[in-house]
Amino acid sequence: MVSFDELSAMTDDELKCRFDDLAKNTTVGTAFYLDEINRRAASKINDSMLQYTKWMTRMTGVMLVLTIVNVLIAAVS
């Protein structure tokens, strides 16, 4: 048995090795595969949301610059 602190201290590679060792003696059901399919779908959604967030950040920066330019033009006029 592994304590929570020991588990938290493990690297990703250590966790993968531990999983592979345990999986040799484990039988999985269909829920295991459904969970993996759902995890991958969630990962794709997270990646696309990150791209949208970056795009929105860039567009907000552009709008900020254009607003400042607009204010300067209005102040000079």
Contacts in CASP RR format, 6 or more apart in sequence:
PFRMAT RR
TARGET T0000
AUTHOR 0000-0000-0000
METHOD contacts of the structure
MODEL  1
MVSFDELSAMTDDELKCRFDDLAKNTTVGTAFYLDEINRRAASKINDSML
QYTKWMTRMTGVMLVLTIVNVLIAAVS
2 18 0 8 1.000
7 15 0 8 1.000
10 18 0 8 1.000
END
